[in-house]
Amino acid sequence: MSNQHFDVIVCGGGPSGITAAIASARSGCRTCLVERFGFLGGAATASLVVPVSGFFFNGRRVVDGIPWELIQRLQAENAALIEYPRGHISFDPEVYKLIAQRMVIESGVHLLTDSLITELNAQDRHILSIQIAGFTGTWTITSNYFIDATGEGVLCRKLGIQSCSKASQPLTLCFELSGVDCSTALLKTHIHHNGKQGQRSVCTELREFLKREHSNGTAPDFGGPWVNTLLHGDRLAVNMTRCTPAADDEDSITRAVCQMREDMFQLVELLRSHYAEFHNCSISYSAPLIGIREGCHLEGVHTVTENDWNADSVIPDPVAYAAHPIDIHHPYDDGQTLLELEQPGPISYRSLISPVYDNLLVTGRAISVNHSAHASTRVQGTCMALGQSAGTAAALCCQSGNSVHQLPYSLLRQHLPLYSSSESQ
């Protein structure tokens, strides 16, 4: 690929980056989407985080637009199941990759897969270009506007405008089990997450068994366990490994990943030896990317906190609404704190922009948000809504030539499919 110029470059092809790129391209901007893997989907497909959460609040859908279009297209392929009333969405990860790819390409996005961002060039208050490394070498691409949808805030990190939480949540290495008998009373209800809002969705019997084994020293640290249908065949998505390394130390993260892979096999062997449902199962796939619940965040114009969601608080510039409970996994034990929201929590446009850069937007997990609020905003449905907002904002700025700080919120609001508490469904 020769050096090219774009109106908008989106870095990261996860749930938030997909919707950002589509929104930008559909608005008429020449858009490039840069993804480090050979497929799209991020947390959904690279980290195997199933189900998708954050679309519904107390039975009412609060995320619409491009994110819901993706879900509907998955449904049309018999590859998504909406678990009412909670609205968690089970899906087939391989079909997700295909539908996401189709939507991006159909929108006219210039897609670059297997591409790593190695350098960033900025001057004064503007990012000028990024350098990409791929199969064929390295090249530089320039743009008027940039969107950081990498999850870990890769652009923010290179610019020095992010901070890492000191109260991090644990990592998880999710995996797929095949050959599981899902027809028994133990599993047939627990592989569907369709209970009431805020209700724990773990399989209680498996959890109590693993807690006993852990107390006896025969089971490693674990979380949940959460087991979820992958819709077709005898496959389950499993979320149960747990480790908390230093978030900003590569050696510590590497050791954690290696430990969780050991733990994955140990935990499955315990299940296989004690429960008939797992006697013939095998680990058929482990996620190529660890599931990161919390990492670093943009130091934004506004930092969203849980106090912003109190009944007497007002956020004047919402671009998405958090619907998931404040869900904090304890870093050094198997505990979990779930705090229900009284109403969907507004997320400000100002939490997507830096006070010191005029052509950068951040979306997804790395927006400017504190530890508690992040425990709600981090889920995929919310990140997808944030992505559409960031892509739309970048397109509107590109059309007017404004900086991201000069974009009138009233104009942006006109182009967003936002939830309104006054509207009935």
Phi, psi and omega in degrees: 000127176280163179299133183225163177242141180231161172288317183222132172246126176254125181257113181109121184253037174278193182307320182283321180291324178301308183290328177296314182294317180296316181299317180296313183292319179293341177275001176099006181269143174286111193240138175242135176244120183253122182230134185284334177269174178272014181207164180261165173126334175054241183304324183290320188247321179280328180255354177057043178273104182232133006271175171282132179242163170103001180277332188235149173229116181050045176084357181248132181283132181242359178239126184231203173069218183301318178303315181290328175300319179298316180297317180297323179289327173295317178302319181297337178263012183058037185237014175213142178228117179272119184268093178281152006272349184290332178082013172294144188240110173280151184204163174268115186299325182290320177291325175304314179303316183293313183293319178299317178299315180299314183296320179295311183292319179299331181281353179090013178289138172276108186264130174239110176260171179052041186232125180256140175275116185257329181216159178223136180245120180228150179218132183055241184255017186233138165277131183259320185199165169232152176255134184246139172247127180223195182298327188262003179131208180238151178205165181246136175236140182248161182200160174281326182221149181233142176238122177269104178241030186280351183085310179268005178064050184301314179294317179300320180297316181292333179271349180073033183239038178221161176226150181257139179294138176271354180244054189292153173268159185289157173276161175219139170257102180280158182207168179249132172255136173244157179080024179268137174275103185266009187268352185275168181299330182298320190247333193298334175265330185282349176271003175239130184252077188236027178280194181284160179304129177085354180287135179297141185247020179279159172276106189300317183297316178295322179297313181295323177297312181292327176296319177296316180296323179293319178297328179278354180085012182255356176233140178285179174303145180208167173231156179076242004277148174252122178239136188221140178298143170254018169079319187240134175076207186253034185260145175228141168272131186238131178236102183209339178286158185202133177201146182234090176275176171292125189295336185248022181234113186295321179297318180295319179294319179298315178299322180295317180298315179297319179294318180293329177292320173299314182297323180304311181291323180294316180295317180295322178296323176297315178295319182296323185276346185244343185230128182300328181301335185251003185305321185254017184276162174212155176281109184265346183193136171241145185299134178289345181233128178298150176277116182254112180283326181207133178226244183252158184229148171302141168270091192268179175297324176224136175255118180288134175234167177297336178292336177293345184259008174291157184299331183265007179260151180227123169259116188282349187227054182291140176239353176195165180232132176279131181243343184280148174302159169291109193241097185251116174273127183292135188288334188235019169207185184269015184281165181209134176252125178242119179242119182290141171279144176285333179201162177305137185267120180290142178243125190281148171303322182297340178281355179260355185233150179268144177290348188244000177230133188267347183230031180238133169236147179240139180220164179083212189295338188264013179294171182280101186206146181276177188303313184289312180295323178301328180296347172257317187286346188288347187284161193294319181300317178295317179297324178294319177296319177298323180297314178300321180294317180294317179295321178294317179297317180298319180295317179295321177295320180296322181292327183261342185079009180284156168286165180296339178280337183269352182296121178294127181298324180301325177290314179300317182303324181297338186255007183247138178275067189277144170299143174225128182294343182272353182263143176265155180258000000 
